[in-house]
Amino acid sequence: MRPVLPPPSSSPLVGGPNRSHHRRRQDLTIPLPQRDTALAVPLPLPPTSAPSSAPTTHQPIPFSELDRLNRIGSGSGGTVYKVIHRPTNRLYALKVIYGHHEDSVRRQIHREVQILRDVDDENVVRCHDMYDHNAEIQVLLEFMDGGSLEGKHIPNEQNLADLSRQILSGLAYLHRRYIVHRDIKPSNLLINSSKQVKIADFGVGRILNQTMDPCNSAVGTIAYMSPERINTDINNGQYDAYAGDIWSFGVSILEFYMGRFPFAVGRQGDWASLMCAICMAAPPEAPESASPEFRDFISRCLQREPPKRWSASRLLGHPFIAKGILNNHPHIHNNLHHLRPLSF
């Protein structure tokens, strides 16, 4: 296993986006990657030298006290239900993870959830508890009553700046704790009635430490994957998971602004077309109609070379984010639930 370096320090951006163009070949094909299920499992606990949190006063919530109300989402990793805790009438989200897992995998999942239970940030969905019930692994999560930002068009830069600030705040918190998400995308960004935006779905999140392989499993959504994660020849085969989260964040924010997936192909296209667009074409840019601050902000996220991407902490100081700070009042978010859907 290759050692994982600590989160990269910010470094000045050298040059602009790669504007080179490649001649399209009709005979070009790329083999589909083969998923190694042995790799797509939760990773072990970080070493004792990793940052640790103060002891928590976690109070277990008995599974028998939960009632399912309705299904609120599903995907390749599992199904999510809205549930109610009868003694308190408090609502939660219960994620039922697909698959029959061996005991060793279950122990690893238990250990990861124990770590995620200590995650406490206003821009990260809270993980409350975990259950083994009817041979299924079920994780109790914070309920976000506004749902996901999937399919939202957010052309107003002030609203988008505040949205970006909240997501980056959550990412910066996770990265400081050596937690990498690896599947940042609009459907994993949730909003609640208090207009807080939070990062969700740690079904593919991973804890990094100094000895494990740096996130080389074939999980995540290819449409939002960074070029070097898809093509290991890029960046000399080195994958920086923190920089990978920033690429996914940049693609998502640009999608919100443009009202469509920002590459020349649809995100539901075949693997080969998506891989060619992400790995061989120049990184997408904000349109000329956008402000200079937003165009520069997106370019700092979507650099082909991972070391040139700004960290989450550094991006929080970008001039574009300042647009949303003065706008951080309840009335400015009122239109987030009424945004028109994406059009393709």
C-alpha positions as CSV (number, residue, x, y, z in Angstrom):
1,M,0.0,0.0,0.0
2,R,1.1,3.5,-0.8
3,P,1.3,6.0,2.1
4,V,-1.3,8.7,2.1
5,L,0.0,12.2,2.7
6,P,-1.8,14.7,4.9
7,P,-4.2,17.1,3.1
8,P,-2.2,19.1,0.6
9,S,-1.4,22.6,1.6
10,S,-2.6,25.4,-0.6
11,S,-0.3,26.5,-3.3
12,P,-0.6,29.3,-5.9
13,L,-2.3,28.4,-9.1
14,V,0.2,28.2,-12.0
15,G,-1.3,29.0,-15.4
16,G,-4.9,28.6,-16.4
17,P,-7.1,25.7,-17.4
18,N,-5.8,23.2,-19.9
19,R,-7.2,24.5,-23.2
20,S,-5.6,21.8,-25.4
21,H,-8.0,20.0,-27.7
22,H,-7.7,16.4,-28.9
23,R,-8.8,15.1,-32.3
24,R,-11.7,12.8,-31.9
25,R,-11.1,9.3,-33.2
26,Q,-14.0,7.2,-34.3
27,D,-12.2,4.0,-33.4
28,L,-11.4,5.1,-29.9
29,T,-12.7,2.7,-27.2
30,I,-12.0,2.5,-23.5
31,P,-12.7,-0.8,-21.6
32,L,-15.2,-0.5,-18.8
33,P,-13.5,-0.7,-15.4
34,Q,-14.2,-3.9,-13.4
35,R,-15.5,-3.3,-9.9
36,D,-13.5,-5.0,-7.3
37,T,-16.1,-5.6,-4.5
38,A,-13.3,-6.5,-2.1
39,L,-12.2,-2.9,-2.2
40,A,-15.6,-1.3,-2.0
41,V,-15.9,-1.8,1.8
42,P,-15.4,0.5,4.7
43,L,-11.8,1.0,5.8
44,P,-10.3,0.4,9.2
45,L,-10.0,2.9,11.9
46,P,-7.3,5.6,11.6
47,P,-4.2,5.3,13.8
48,T,-4.2,6.6,17.3
49,S,-2.2,9.6,16.1
50,A,-5.1,10.8,14.0
51,P,-7.1,13.7,15.5
52,S,-9.6,12.5,18.0
53,S,-12.7,14.1,19.4
54,A,-13.7,14.5,23.0
55,P,-15.7,11.7,24.6
56,T,-19.4,12.0,23.5
57,T,-22.5,11.4,25.5
58,H,-24.2,9.4,22.8
59,Q,-27.5,7.9,23.9
60,P,-28.4,4.8,21.9
61,I,-31.8,4.9,20.2
62,P,-33.4,1.4,20.4
63,F,-34.5,0.1,17.0
64,S,-37.7,-1.1,18.5
65,E,-38.7,2.5,19.1
66,L,-38.6,3.5,15.4
67,D,-41.5,3.3,13.0
68,R,-41.1,3.5,9.2
69,L,-43.3,6.2,7.6
70,N,-42.4,6.2,3.9
71,R,-39.5,5.7,1.5
72,I,-37.7,8.9,0.7
73,G,-34.9,7.7,-1.6
74,S,-33.0,4.8,-3.0
75,G,-29.8,4.1,-5.0
76,S,-27.2,1.5,-5.7
77,G,-26.1,1.5,-2.1
78,G,-29.4,1.1,-0.4
79,T,-32.9,2.6,0.4
80,V,-33.6,5.5,2.7
81,Y,-36.8,5.7,4.8
82,K,-38.3,8.4,6.9
83,V,-38.9,7.1,10.4
84,I,-40.2,8.5,13.6
85,H,-38.9,7.9,17.1
86,R,-42.1,7.2,19.0
87,P,-41.0,8.4,22.5
88,T,-39.9,11.8,21.2
89,N,-41.9,12.1,17.9
90,R,-38.6,13.1,16.3
91,L,-38.0,12.3,12.7
92,Y,-34.9,10.6,11.3
93,A,-33.7,9.0,8.1
94,L,-33.0,5.3,8.1
95,K,-30.7,4.0,5.5
96,V,-30.9,0.3,4.8
97,I,-27.7,-0.9,3.1
98,Y,-28.0,-3.5,0.4
99,G,-26.2,-6.8,0.4
100,H,-25.4,-9.8,2.7
101,H,-22.1,-8.9,4.4
102,E,-19.6,-11.2,6.0
103,D,-18.9,-10.8,9.7
104,S,-15.5,-9.1,9.0
105,V,-17.2,-6.5,6.7
106,R,-19.9,-5.9,9.3
107,R,-17.3,-5.3,12.0
108,Q,-15.6,-2.8,9.7
109,I,-18.9,-1.0,9.0
110,H,-19.6,-0.9,12.7
111,R,-16.2,0.7,13.3
112,E,-16.7,3.3,10.6
113,V,-20.1,4.3,11.9
114,Q,-18.7,4.7,15.3
115,I,-16.3,7.3,13.9
116,L,-19.0,9.0,11.9
117,R,-21.2,9.3,15.0
118,D,-18.6,11.7,16.3
119,V,-18.8,13.9,13.3
120,D,-20.4,17.1,14.5
121,D,-20.7,20.0,11.9
122,E,-23.6,22.1,10.9
123,N,-23.0,21.3,7.2
124,V,-22.7,17.6,7.5
125,V,-25.6,15.2,8.0
126,R,-25.4,13.7,11.4
127,C,-25.0,9.9,11.9
128,H,-26.9,8.8,15.0
129,D,-26.8,5.0,15.3
130,M,-26.5,1.7,13.5
131,Y,-28.4,-1.5,13.7
132,D,-28.1,-5.1,12.5
133,H,-31.7,-6.1,11.9
134,N,-33.0,-9.0,9.9
135,A,-29.5,-9.5,8.5
136,E,-29.6,-6.0,7.1
137,I,-27.3,-3.1,8.1
138,Q,-29.4,0.0,8.9
139,V,-27.9,3.4,9.7
140,L,-29.9,6.1,11.5
141,L,-29.3,9.6,10.1
142,E,-30.4,13.2,10.5
143,F,-33.6,13.8,8.6
144,M,-33.4,16.7,6.1
145,D,-37.0,17.7,5.3
146,G,-36.1,19.8,2.2
147,G,-34.6,16.8,0.3
148,S,-31.7,16.9,-2.1
149,L,-30.5,19.6,-4.5
150,E,-30.6,17.2,-7.4
151,G,-32.1,18.8,-10.5
152,K,-31.9,22.4,-9.2
153,H,-31.0,25.4,-11.4
154,I,-29.4,28.2,-9.3
155,P,-28.4,31.0,-11.7
156,N,-28.2,33.7,-8.9
157,E,-24.6,34.0,-7.9
158,Q,-25.3,35.3,-4.4
159,N,-27.5,32.3,-3.6
160,L,-24.9,30.0,-5.2
161,A,-22.1,31.6,-3.3
162,D,-23.8,31.0,0.0
163,L,-24.6,27.4,-1.0
164,S,-20.9,26.9,-2.0
165,R,-19.8,28.3,1.4
166,Q,-21.9,25.9,3.3
167,I,-20.7,22.8,1.3
168,L,-17.1,23.9,1.5
169,S,-17.4,24.4,5.3
170,G,-18.6,20.8,5.6
171,L,-15.8,19.6,3.3
172,A,-13.1,21.5,5.2
173,Y,-14.3,20.0,8.5
174,L,-14.3,16.5,7.1
175,H,-10.9,16.8,5.4
176,R,-9.4,18.1,8.7
177,R,-10.6,14.9,10.3
178,Y,-9.1,12.8,7.5
179,I,-12.5,11.9,6.2
180,V,-13.0,11.9,2.4
181,H,-16.4,11.6,0.8
182,R,-15.6,10.5,-2.7
183,D,-19.2,10.9,-4.0
184,I,-19.9,14.6,-3.8
185,K,-22.8,15.3,-6.3
186,P,-26.1,17.2,-6.2
187,S,-28.2,14.2,-4.9
188,N,-25.8,14.0,-1.9
189,L,-26.3,17.6,-1.0
190,L,-29.4,18.1,1.2
191,I,-31.3,21.1,2.5
192,N,-33.7,21.5,5.5
193,S,-36.4,23.9,6.4
194,S,-33.9,26.1,8.2
195,K,-32.2,26.5,4.8
196,Q,-29.1,24.7,6.0
197,V,-27.3,22.7,3.2
198,K,-25.5,19.6,4.4
199,I,-23.3,16.9,2.9
200,A,-24.9,13.5,3.0
201,D,-24.4,9.8,2.2
202,F,-21.3,8.4,3.8
203,G,-22.1,5.0,2.4
204,V,-19.1,5.6,0.2
205,G,-17.2,7.9,2.6
206,R,-13.9,6.7,3.9
207,I,-11.6,7.3,6.8
208,L,-8.0,8.0,5.6
209,N,-4.9,7.2,7.6
210,Q,-1.2,6.9,7.0
211,T,-1.1,3.3,6.0
212,M,-4.1,2.4,3.8
213,D,-4.4,2.5,0.1
214,P,-5.6,6.0,-1.0
215,C,-9.2,5.3,-2.0
216,N,-8.7,3.2,-5.0
217,S,-12.0,1.4,-5.0
218,A,-14.4,1.8,-7.9
219,V,-17.2,3.5,-5.9
220,G,-18.7,6.8,-6.5
221,T,-20.5,8.3,-9.6
222,I,-18.3,8.5,-12.7
223,A,-20.0,11.7,-14.0
224,Y,-18.5,13.6,-11.0
225,M,-15.2,11.7,-10.7
226,S,-11.9,13.6,-11.2
227,P,-9.8,12.7,-14.3
228,E,-7.0,11.1,-12.3
229,R,-9.4,8.8,-10.5
230,I,-10.7,7.4,-13.7
231,N,-7.4,7.3,-15.6
232,T,-4.6,6.3,-13.3
233,D,-2.0,7.4,-15.8
234,I,-2.9,11.0,-15.0
235,N,-0.8,12.5,-12.1
236,N,1.7,9.6,-12.3
237,G,-0.8,7.2,-10.8
238,Q,-1.2,9.2,-7.6
239,Y,-4.7,9.8,-6.4
240,D,-5.3,12.7,-3.9
241,A,-8.8,12.0,-2.5
242,Y,-9.1,15.5,-1.0
243,A,-8.5,17.1,-4.4
244,G,-10.9,14.5,-5.9
245,D,-13.7,15.9,-3.6
246,I,-12.9,19.4,-4.8
247,W,-13.3,18.4,-8.5
248,S,-16.6,16.8,-7.7
249,F,-17.7,19.9,-5.8
250,G,-16.7,22.1,-8.8
251,V,-18.7,20.0,-11.3
252,S,-21.7,20.1,-9.0
253,I,-21.6,23.9,-8.5
254,L,-21.2,24.5,-12.2
255,E,-24.1,22.2,-12.9
256,F,-26.3,24.3,-10.5
257,Y,-25.3,27.5,-12.3
258,M,-25.7,26.3,-15.9
259,G,-28.8,24.2,-15.3
260,R,-27.3,21.2,-17.0
261,F,-24.4,18.8,-16.7
262,P,-21.4,20.9,-17.7
263,F,-19.7,18.4,-20.0
264,A,-20.5,17.9,-23.7
265,V,-22.0,14.5,-22.9
266,G,-25.0,13.7,-20.7
267,R,-24.2,12.4,-17.2
268,Q,-26.4,9.3,-17.9
269,G,-24.3,8.5,-21.0
270,D,-22.3,5.3,-21.4
271,W,-19.1,4.9,-19.5
272,A,-16.7,5.3,-22.4
273,S,-18.2,8.6,-23.5
274,L,-18.1,10.0,-20.0
275,M,-14.5,8.9,-19.5
276,C,-13.4,10.4,-22.7
277,A,-15.1,13.7,-21.9
278,I,-13.7,13.9,-18.4
279,C,-10.2,12.6,-19.1
280,M,-9.4,13.9,-22.6
281,A,-11.3,17.2,-23.0
282,A,-10.4,20.4,-21.4
283,P,-12.0,21.0,-18.0
284,P,-15.4,22.7,-18.2
285,E,-15.5,26.4,-17.6
286,A,-18.2,28.8,-16.4
287,P,-19.8,30.7,-19.3
288,E,-18.7,34.1,-20.3
289,S,-21.9,35.6,-18.9
290,A,-20.8,34.7,-15.4
291,S,-18.9,37.1,-13.2
292,P,-15.1,37.1,-13.2
293,E,-15.2,36.0,-9.6
294,F,-17.3,32.9,-10.4
295,R,-15.3,32.0,-13.4
296,D,-12.1,32.1,-11.4
297,F,-13.7,30.2,-8.6
298,I,-14.7,27.3,-10.9
299,S,-11.3,27.3,-12.5
300,R,-9.7,26.8,-9.1
301,C,-11.8,23.7,-8.5
302,L,-11.6,22.2,-12.0
303,Q,-7.8,22.0,-12.6
304,R,-6.7,18.9,-14.4
305,E,-3.6,18.7,-12.2
306,P,-4.7,17.8,-8.7
307,P,-2.0,19.9,-6.9
308,K,-3.3,23.0,-8.6
309,R,-6.8,22.6,-7.2
310,W,-7.4,24.8,-4.1
311,S,-8.3,23.1,-0.9
312,A,-11.7,23.5,0.7
313,S,-10.2,25.8,3.4
314,R,-8.6,28.0,0.8
315,L,-11.7,28.2,-1.4
316,L,-13.6,29.6,1.6
317,G,-11.4,32.7,1.3
318,H,-12.1,33.2,-2.4
319,P,-13.7,36.5,-3.5
320,F,-16.7,34.6,-4.9
321,I,-17.6,33.2,-1.5
322,A,-17.7,36.8,-0.1
323,K,-20.8,37.4,-2.3
324,G,-22.8,35.0,-0.2
325,I,-21.7,36.1,3.2
326,L,-23.7,39.3,3.2
327,N,-26.6,37.3,1.7
328,N,-26.7,34.8,4.5
329,H,-30.2,35.6,5.8
330,P,-33.3,33.5,5.8
331,H,-35.1,35.4,3.1
332,I,-32.5,34.8,0.5
333,H,-33.0,31.1,0.5
334,N,-36.7,31.1,0.1
335,N,-36.4,30.4,-3.6
336,L,-34.3,27.3,-3.3
337,H,-37.3,25.0,-3.0
338,H,-38.9,26.6,-6.1
339,L,-36.0,26.4,-8.6
340,R,-36.9,25.1,-12.0
341,P,-35.5,21.6,-12.8
342,L,-32.6,20.9,-15.0
343,S,-33.2,20.7,-18.7
344,F,-31.2,18.5,-21.1
